[in-house]
Amino acid sequence: MDRSSKWLDVFIYTALFLFSLSTVLPFIYITIVSFTEPHEFISTPVMLFPKTWSLASYRYIMSNNSFMNSFFITALLTIVGTVGALLVTSGLAYGLSRKRLKGRNFILTSILFTMLFNPGIMPNYLLIRNLGLLNSFWALVLPGLATAFYVLLMKSFFQDVPAELEESGKMDGCSDVGIFFRIILPISLPVIAAFSLFYGVAYWNTYFNGVLYINKDTLRPLQVVLQQMLAASAAPPDEASGIVIPAETVKMAAVVLAAVPIVMVYPFLQKYFVKGLTLGSVKG
């Protein structure tokens, strides 16, 4: 390796290190601030190592009765929604990948139409209301069961699955549903894992549908409850009661609590995530 190549490597590694640091540092800062004693943060807003560590922000969030309920609702929503979305998306994509499907072009055009033209808030709200789903758990689940872009990506992947696999399954007496669950899905694990992460993150971060369709406190998702708590923490302190709500540190603690579950799941799906994206993009 000549001298110029070594300097180029040094430049590339330095640039990558600085870029990585710029993406990680905000998360480290948010986490540290969330554990900072509120009065110290007010006096010194920019810090990396506070003198006094505190769990006051987390105690404030945990003391809210609706927090644990919303956490349970969001966890259930993420599990049910992700499983349902994967079944709907993969089933629809697999069907559309088979040229023998009647009305295939019409369905594909309809899906593409939804990508180009969004009906807007009011039609979606009226649809949910007319279906009788307002203030129900399913108002949070059903709207996200299938994303048109994900369906088309997964369809591209299924199109390159060898037809001989289906033929061997039929020779063994499998139906189309049996072939899908016993043959197609097991060999599509990277794609399934990648899209499960996409859907899981989307359901975990459900906010707008929670505001639009839910009025019951017992059904509000976590992001909505956290936003309400942040709004309450921004209100003037109650001097009569002596209760001081640490507004800024509560915001940071809320961000940490909302992000930690997804961050913990990501390492288990990372190996499938990269491979799934590569397969889905190359096999167009």
C-alpha positions as CSV (number, residue, x, y, z in Angstrom):
1,M,0.0,0.0,0.0
2,D,1.5,3.4,-1.0
3,R,1.6,6.5,1.1
4,S,-1.3,8.2,-0.6
5,S,-3.6,5.1,0.0
6,K,-2.7,5.2,3.7
7,W,-3.6,8.9,4.0
8,L,-6.9,8.2,2.1
9,D,-7.7,5.4,4.6
10,V,-7.0,7.8,7.5
11,F,-9.2,10.4,6.0
12,I,-12.1,7.9,5.4
13,Y,-11.9,6.4,8.9
14,T,-11.7,9.9,10.5
15,A,-14.8,11.0,8.5
16,L,-16.7,7.9,9.4
17,F,-15.8,8.3,13.1
18,L,-16.9,11.9,13.1
19,F,-20.1,11.1,11.3
20,S,-20.8,8.2,13.8
21,L,-20.1,10.5,16.7
22,S,-22.5,13.1,15.4
23,T,-25.3,10.6,15.3
24,V,-24.6,8.9,18.6
25,L,-23.8,12.0,20.7
26,P,-27.3,13.4,20.7
27,F,-28.7,10.2,22.1
28,I,-26.0,10.1,24.8
29,Y,-26.7,13.7,25.7
30,I,-30.5,13.1,25.9
31,T,-29.9,10.0,28.1
32,I,-27.5,12.0,30.5
33,V,-29.9,14.9,30.7
34,S,-32.8,12.6,31.6
35,F,-30.8,11.4,34.6
36,T,-29.7,15.0,35.6
37,E,-31.1,16.7,38.7
38,P,-33.6,19.3,37.3
39,H,-32.3,22.3,39.1
40,E,-28.7,21.6,38.0
41,F,-29.9,21.3,34.4
42,I,-31.6,24.7,34.6
43,S,-28.4,26.4,35.8
44,T,-26.2,24.5,33.3
45,P,-28.2,23.4,30.3
46,V,-25.2,22.1,28.3
47,M,-23.4,19.3,30.2
48,L,-22.1,15.8,29.6
49,F,-21.3,14.8,33.2
50,P,-23.7,16.2,35.8
51,K,-22.6,16.6,39.4
52,T,-25.8,15.1,40.7
53,W,-27.6,12.2,39.1
54,S,-31.4,12.0,39.6
55,L,-34.3,9.8,38.8
56,A,-36.8,12.6,39.3
57,S,-37.9,12.8,35.7
58,Y,-38.5,9.0,35.5
59,R,-40.3,9.1,38.9
60,Y,-42.6,11.8,37.5
61,I,-43.4,9.9,34.4
62,M,-43.8,6.6,36.3
63,S,-46.1,8.2,38.9
64,N,-48.6,9.0,36.2
65,N,-51.3,6.3,36.4
66,S,-52.0,6.4,32.7
67,F,-48.3,5.7,31.8
68,M,-48.3,2.0,32.5
69,N,-51.7,1.5,30.9
70,S,-50.6,3.3,27.8
71,F,-47.3,1.3,27.8
72,F,-49.3,-2.0,27.9
73,I,-51.7,-0.7,25.1
74,T,-48.8,0.2,22.9
75,A,-46.9,-3.0,23.5
76,L,-50.0,-5.0,22.6
77,L,-50.7,-2.8,19.6
78,T,-47.1,-3.3,18.4
79,I,-47.3,-7.1,18.7
80,V,-50.8,-7.5,17.2
81,G,-50.3,-4.8,14.6
82,T,-46.9,-6.2,13.4
83,V,-48.1,-9.8,13.2
84,G,-51.3,-8.7,11.4
85,A,-49.4,-6.4,9.0
86,L,-46.9,-9.1,8.1
87,L,-49.6,-11.6,7.4
88,V,-51.6,-9.1,5.2
89,T,-48.6,-7.6,3.4
90,S,-46.9,-10.9,2.7
91,G,-50.1,-12.6,1.7
92,L,-51.1,-9.8,-0.6
93,A,-47.6,-9.5,-2.0
94,Y,-47.3,-13.3,-2.6
95,G,-50.6,-13.4,-4.4
96,L,-49.7,-10.4,-6.6
97,S,-46.4,-12.0,-7.5
98,R,-48.1,-14.9,-9.2
99,K,-49.2,-14.1,-12.7
100,R,-52.0,-16.6,-12.6
101,L,-53.9,-14.4,-10.2
102,K,-57.1,-13.1,-11.8
103,G,-57.5,-9.3,-11.7
104,R,-53.8,-8.9,-10.8
105,N,-53.2,-5.8,-12.9
106,F,-56.3,-4.1,-11.5
107,I,-55.2,-4.8,-7.9
108,L,-51.7,-3.6,-8.6
109,T,-53.1,-0.4,-10.2
110,S,-55.3,0.2,-7.2
111,I,-52.4,-0.2,-4.8
112,L,-50.3,2.2,-6.9
113,F,-53.1,4.7,-6.9
114,T,-53.1,4.8,-3.2
115,M,-49.4,5.7,-3.3
116,L,-50.0,8.6,-5.6
117,F,-53.2,10.0,-4.1
118,N,-53.8,10.3,-0.4
119,P,-57.5,10.6,0.5
120,G,-56.7,12.9,3.5
121,I,-57.8,13.1,7.1
122,M,-61.6,13.5,6.8
123,P,-62.2,10.5,4.5
124,N,-60.1,8.3,6.7
125,Y,-61.9,9.5,9.8
126,L,-65.3,9.0,8.3
127,L,-64.4,5.5,7.2
128,I,-63.3,4.5,10.7
129,R,-66.4,6.1,12.2
130,N,-68.8,4.4,9.7
131,L,-67.1,1.1,10.5
132,G,-67.9,1.7,14.2
133,L,-64.2,1.6,15.2
134,L,-63.9,4.9,16.9
135,N,-62.6,4.5,20.5
136,S,-61.6,0.9,19.9
137,F,-58.3,-0.9,19.8
138,W,-58.8,-1.9,16.2
139,A,-58.9,1.8,15.1
140,L,-55.2,1.8,15.9
141,V,-54.5,-1.6,14.3
142,L,-56.4,-1.7,11.0
143,P,-55.2,1.5,9.3
144,G,-51.6,0.3,9.3
145,L,-52.1,-3.3,8.3
146,A,-50.7,-2.8,4.8
147,T,-48.4,-0.1,3.3
148,A,-48.5,0.0,-0.5
149,F,-44.8,0.6,-0.8
150,Y,-43.9,-2.4,1.4
151,V,-46.4,-4.6,-0.6
152,L,-44.6,-3.7,-3.9
153,L,-41.2,-4.3,-2.3
154,M,-42.2,-7.7,-1.0
155,K,-43.9,-8.6,-4.3
156,S,-40.6,-8.0,-6.1
157,F,-38.9,-10.4,-3.7
158,F,-41.5,-13.2,-4.1
159,Q,-41.4,-12.9,-7.9
160,D,-37.9,-14.4,-7.8
161,V,-38.8,-17.4,-5.7
162,P,-38.3,-20.4,-8.0
163,A,-41.5,-21.8,-9.3
164,E,-40.1,-25.3,-8.8
165,L,-40.6,-24.9,-5.0
166,E,-44.3,-24.4,-5.5
167,E,-44.5,-27.3,-7.9
168,S,-42.7,-29.6,-5.4
169,G,-45.2,-28.5,-2.7
170,K,-48.2,-29.2,-5.0
171,M,-46.8,-32.7,-5.8
172,D,-46.7,-33.3,-2.0
173,G,-50.4,-32.3,-1.8
174,C,-50.0,-28.8,-0.4
175,S,-52.6,-26.2,-1.1
176,D,-51.7,-22.6,-2.1
177,V,-52.1,-21.6,1.6
178,G,-49.9,-24.5,2.7
179,I,-47.2,-23.6,0.2
180,F,-47.3,-20.1,1.4
181,F,-46.9,-20.9,5.1
182,R,-44.7,-24.0,4.8
183,I,-42.4,-23.1,1.9
184,I,-42.5,-19.5,1.0
185,L,-42.5,-17.8,4.4
186,P,-39.6,-19.9,5.9
187,I,-37.3,-19.0,3.0
188,S,-38.3,-15.4,3.3
189,L,-37.1,-14.9,6.9
190,P,-34.7,-11.9,6.1
191,V,-37.5,-10.0,4.3
192,I,-40.0,-10.8,7.0
193,A,-37.6,-9.7,9.7
194,A,-36.8,-6.4,8.0
195,F,-40.4,-5.5,7.4
196,S,-41.4,-6.6,11.0
197,L,-38.9,-3.9,12.2
198,F,-40.5,-1.3,9.9
199,Y,-44.0,-2.1,11.0
200,G,-43.0,-2.6,14.7
201,V,-41.4,0.9,14.8
202,A,-44.5,2.4,13.1
203,Y,-46.9,0.8,15.5
204,W,-44.8,1.7,18.5
205,N,-44.7,5.3,17.5
206,T,-48.4,5.5,16.8
207,Y,-49.5,9.0,17.7
208,F,-51.7,10.6,15.0
209,N,-54.3,7.8,14.9
210,G,-54.4,7.9,18.7
211,V,-55.3,11.6,18.7
212,L,-57.7,11.2,15.8
213,Y,-59.7,8.1,16.7
214,I,-59.3,7.6,20.5
215,N,-61.0,9.6,23.2
216,K,-60.9,7.0,26.0
217,D,-58.0,7.4,28.4
218,T,-57.6,3.6,28.8
219,L,-56.9,3.2,25.1
220,R,-54.5,6.1,24.5
221,P,-51.1,4.9,23.0
222,L,-47.9,5.7,24.8
223,Q,-46.8,8.5,22.5
224,V,-50.1,10.4,23.1
225,V,-49.8,10.0,26.8
226,L,-46.1,11.2,26.7
227,Q,-47.1,14.2,24.7
228,Q,-49.8,15.1,27.3
229,M,-47.3,14.7,30.1
230,L,-44.9,17.0,28.3
231,A,-47.6,19.6,27.9
232,A,-48.4,19.3,31.6
233,S,-44.8,19.6,32.6
234,A,-44.5,22.8,30.5
235,A,-47.2,24.4,32.6
236,P,-46.2,26.9,35.3
237,P,-45.2,25.1,38.6
238,D,-47.7,24.9,41.4
239,E,-46.0,27.0,44.0
240,A,-48.7,26.5,46.6
241,S,-48.2,22.7,46.6
242,G,-44.4,23.1,46.3
243,I,-44.4,20.6,43.4
244,V,-41.8,21.5,40.7
245,I,-42.1,19.6,37.5
246,P,-38.7,19.2,35.7
247,A,-40.0,20.1,32.2
248,E,-36.8,19.8,30.2
249,T,-35.5,16.6,31.9
250,V,-39.0,15.1,31.6
251,K,-38.8,15.6,27.8
252,M,-35.5,13.8,27.7
253,A,-36.8,11.0,29.9
254,A,-39.8,10.6,27.7
255,V,-37.7,10.3,24.6
256,V,-35.5,7.6,26.3
257,L,-38.6,5.6,27.5
258,A,-40.1,5.8,24.0
259,A,-36.9,4.7,22.2
260,V,-35.5,2.0,24.5
261,P,-37.8,-0.9,23.6
262,I,-37.1,-0.4,19.8
263,V,-33.4,0.0,20.4
264,M,-33.4,-3.2,22.4
265,V,-35.1,-5.2,19.6
266,Y,-33.0,-3.8,16.8
267,P,-29.8,-5.8,17.5
268,F,-31.7,-9.1,17.2
269,L,-33.1,-8.2,13.8
270,Q,-30.0,-6.4,12.4
271,K,-28.5,-9.4,10.7
272,Y,-31.8,-10.0,8.8
273,F,-32.4,-6.2,8.4
274,V,-29.5,-5.6,6.0
275,K,-29.9,-8.8,4.1
276,G,-33.7,-8.3,3.7
277,L,-33.2,-4.8,2.3
278,T,-30.6,-6.0,-0.1
279,L,-32.8,-8.8,-1.4
280,G,-35.8,-6.6,-1.7
281,S,-34.0,-4.0,-3.7
282,V,-31.9,-6.1,-6.0
283,K,-34.6,-8.5,-7.1
284,G,-36.8,-5.9,-8.7
